[in-house]
Amino acid sequence: MNSLSALLYSLTVDRVLAGIRARLPDFCGMEAGDTVVDICCGTGAQSLCYARRGIISWGIDLDPFMIEFAEKRRKRMGLENTFFQRAVAMDLPFRDGAFDHASITMGLHEKERASRYKILSEMRRVVKKDGTLAIVDYKVPYPGNVYGHAARLIEQMAGQDHLRCFREFVEDGGLDSLLSQHRLHQRQRELAKRMPMTIVKVRNI
């Protein structure tokens, strides 16, 4: 990805997800002063949303252009309680139990099966016991309505590897299957309005 791609992502995907991003802090019971790490943070929109609520946030992403874009946004907004760094989601550079919460928005379906499992394992590791894991991703069973078809088209446009991972995510059973593998069952669920996405809150046990 390059700087132009990051800008286009901000103008398209971030706008589509704006309502969900604004909903997450209340959905997860986050309060000012809490700490949260946002995995695969992209342009930093979710971390900045947290920071505006007084939540101390870290955004991590492997793409250097995304991190650069996020950092520029942070400086323009004058926010001092959010931080961005380049890091691998499958090997987070944080100690065990470092955060009250962790979130990932539309990041799991684009990863291969083993990577999805490892990312959730790392989220669990860096969040305190009884802390919160917040996950936003495609609804499964995947809807066949106009919004579902539109999202599928976007996945096709992202490339063959991306589409393959998306199909695998849906065929594997989506978030329910992944959470079951980690024996995470105590959760709250909310469907995104119109969009074929679901928001899941899990207690880290």
C-alpha positions as CSV (number, residue, x, y, z in Angstrom):
1,M,0.0,0.0,0.0
2,N,1.1,3.6,-0.5
3,S,0.1,7.1,0.8
4,L,-2.6,7.4,-1.9
5,S,-4.1,4.1,-1.0
6,A,-4.2,5.1,2.7
7,L,-6.1,8.3,1.7
8,L,-8.6,6.4,-0.4
9,Y,-9.1,4.0,2.5
10,S,-9.8,6.9,4.8
11,L,-12.3,8.4,2.3
12,T,-14.2,5.1,1.7
13,V,-13.8,2.3,4.3
14,D,-13.4,4.7,7.3
15,R,-16.6,6.4,6.3
16,V,-18.6,3.2,6.0
17,L,-17.4,2.0,9.4
18,A,-17.8,5.4,11.2
19,G,-21.0,4.4,13.0
20,I,-19.5,1.1,14.2
21,R,-16.3,2.8,15.4
22,A,-18.3,5.4,17.3
23,R,-20.4,2.5,18.9
24,L,-17.5,0.4,20.1
25,P,-16.5,2.3,23.3
26,D,-20.0,2.2,24.8
27,F,-20.6,-1.3,23.5
28,C,-17.5,-2.5,25.3
29,G,-18.0,-0.4,28.5
30,M,-14.8,1.5,27.9
31,E,-14.3,4.5,30.2
32,A,-11.9,7.5,30.2
33,G,-8.5,6.4,31.5
34,D,-8.9,2.8,30.3
35,T,-6.2,1.3,28.0
36,V,-7.0,-0.3,24.6
37,V,-4.9,-1.7,21.7
38,D,-6.5,-1.6,18.3
39,I,-5.1,-4.4,16.0
40,C,-4.7,-3.8,12.3
41,C,-5.5,-0.2,12.9
42,G,-5.2,1.0,9.3
43,T,-5.6,4.8,9.2
44,G,-6.0,5.0,12.9
45,A,-9.7,5.9,12.9
46,Q,-10.7,3.6,15.7
47,S,-7.8,4.5,18.0
48,L,-8.5,8.2,17.4
49,C,-12.2,7.6,18.2
50,Y,-11.1,6.0,21.5
51,A,-8.7,8.9,22.3
52,R,-11.4,11.5,21.8
53,R,-13.3,9.7,24.6
54,G,-10.4,10.0,27.0
55,I,-9.3,6.4,26.5
56,I,-5.6,5.7,26.2
57,S,-5.1,3.8,22.9
58,W,-2.4,2.1,20.9
59,G,-2.9,1.4,17.2
60,I,-0.7,-1.2,15.5
61,D,-0.5,-2.1,11.8
62,L,2.1,-3.7,9.6
63,D,1.7,-1.2,6.8
64,P,4.1,1.7,7.3
65,F,2.0,4.0,5.1
66,M,-1.0,3.4,7.3
67,I,1.0,4.1,10.4
68,E,2.4,7.3,8.9
69,F,-1.1,8.4,7.8
70,A,-2.5,7.7,11.3
71,E,0.3,9.6,13.0
72,K,-0.4,12.6,10.8
73,R,-4.0,12.5,11.8
74,R,-3.2,12.3,15.4
75,K,-0.9,15.4,15.2
76,R,-3.6,17.4,13.4
77,M,-6.1,16.5,16.0
78,G,-3.7,17.4,18.8
79,L,-4.3,14.1,20.7
80,E,-1.7,13.0,23.2
81,N,-3.4,9.9,24.5
82,T,-3.0,7.7,21.5
83,F,0.0,6.1,20.0
84,F,0.8,4.3,16.7
85,Q,3.5,1.8,15.8
86,R,4.3,-0.7,13.1
87,A,4.0,-4.2,14.5
88,V,2.9,-7.7,13.5
89,A,-0.5,-8.7,14.8
90,M,0.5,-12.3,15.3
91,D,3.4,-11.2,17.6
92,L,2.3,-8.1,19.6
93,P,5.2,-6.1,21.2
94,F,3.4,-5.8,24.6
95,R,3.7,-7.6,27.9
96,D,1.0,-10.0,29.1
97,G,-2.1,-8.2,30.5
98,A,-1.0,-4.8,29.4
99,F,-4.4,-3.5,28.4
100,D,-8.0,-3.3,29.6
101,H,-9.3,-3.9,26.1
102,A,-8.3,-5.0,22.6
103,S,-10.2,-4.5,19.4
104,I,-10.0,-5.5,15.7
105,T,-12.3,-4.2,13.0
106,M,-12.6,-6.1,9.7
107,G,-9.1,-7.5,10.1
108,L,-9.6,-11.2,10.7
109,H,-11.5,-12.2,7.5
110,E,-8.5,-11.0,5.4
111,K,-6.0,-13.3,7.2
112,E,-5.3,-17.0,6.6
113,R,-6.8,-19.5,9.1
114,A,-3.7,-20.0,11.2
115,S,-3.1,-16.2,11.4
116,R,-6.6,-15.5,12.5
117,Y,-6.2,-18.0,15.4
118,K,-2.8,-16.5,16.4
119,I,-4.1,-12.9,16.3
120,L,-7.0,-13.8,18.7
121,S,-4.4,-15.6,20.9
122,E,-2.3,-12.5,21.0
123,M,-5.3,-10.3,21.8
124,R,-6.1,-12.5,24.8
125,R,-2.5,-12.5,26.0
126,V,-2.1,-8.7,26.1
127,V,-5.5,-8.1,27.7
128,K,-6.1,-8.4,31.5
129,K,-8.1,-11.2,32.8
130,D,-11.8,-10.2,32.7
131,G,-10.9,-7.5,30.2
132,T,-12.7,-7.1,26.9
133,L,-12.1,-8.3,23.4
134,A,-14.1,-6.4,20.7
135,I,-14.3,-7.9,17.3
136,V,-16.1,-6.6,14.2
137,D,-16.3,-8.7,11.1
138,Y,-18.6,-10.2,8.5
139,K,-21.8,-11.9,9.6
140,V,-21.9,-15.6,9.1
141,P,-24.1,-17.1,7.6
142,Y,-23.2,-14.5,5.1
143,P,-26.3,-12.6,3.8
144,G,-27.4,-12.7,0.2
145,N,-29.0,-9.2,0.2
146,V,-27.7,-6.2,-1.8
147,Y,-25.3,-5.2,1.0
148,G,-23.9,-8.6,1.1
149,H,-23.3,-8.6,-2.6
150,A,-21.7,-5.2,-2.5
151,A,-19.3,-6.3,0.3
152,R,-18.4,-9.4,-1.7
153,L,-17.6,-7.3,-4.7
154,I,-15.3,-5.2,-2.6
155,E,-13.5,-8.4,-1.4
156,Q,-13.1,-9.5,-5.1
157,M,-11.6,-6.1,-6.0
158,A,-9.0,-6.4,-3.2
159,G,-7.3,-9.3,-5.0
160,Q,-7.3,-13.1,-5.2
161,D,-5.5,-13.7,-1.9
162,H,-7.9,-11.4,0.0
163,L,-10.9,-13.1,-1.6
164,R,-9.6,-16.5,-0.8
165,C,-9.2,-15.6,2.9
166,F,-12.7,-14.1,2.9
167,R,-14.2,-17.2,1.5
168,E,-12.3,-19.4,4.0
169,F,-13.5,-17.2,6.9
170,V,-17.1,-17.6,5.8
171,E,-16.8,-21.4,5.1
172,D,-15.1,-21.9,8.5
173,G,-18.1,-20.4,10.3
174,G,-16.8,-16.9,10.9
175,L,-16.4,-15.5,14.4
176,D,-18.5,-18.2,16.1
177,S,-16.1,-20.9,15.0
178,L,-13.0,-18.9,15.9
179,L,-14.3,-18.0,19.4
180,S,-15.3,-21.6,20.0
181,Q,-11.7,-22.7,19.2
182,H,-10.5,-20.4,22.0
183,R,-13.3,-21.6,24.3
184,L,-14.7,-18.0,24.5
185,H,-18.4,-18.2,25.0
186,Q,-19.4,-15.3,27.3
187,R,-20.2,-12.6,24.8
188,Q,-22.6,-9.9,23.6
189,R,-23.5,-9.6,20.0
190,E,-24.9,-6.7,17.9
191,L,-25.6,-6.6,14.2
192,A,-24.6,-3.5,12.2
193,K,-27.5,-1.7,10.6
194,R,-27.9,-2.7,7.0
195,M,-24.3,-3.8,6.6
196,P,-23.4,-7.6,6.7
197,M,-21.3,-7.2,9.8
198,T,-21.5,-8.2,13.4
199,I,-20.0,-6.7,16.5
200,V,-19.0,-9.2,19.2
201,K,-17.8,-8.4,22.8
202,V,-16.0,-11.2,24.6
203,R,-14.8,-11.3,28.2
204,N,-11.2,-12.5,28.4
205,I,-11.3,-15.5,30.7
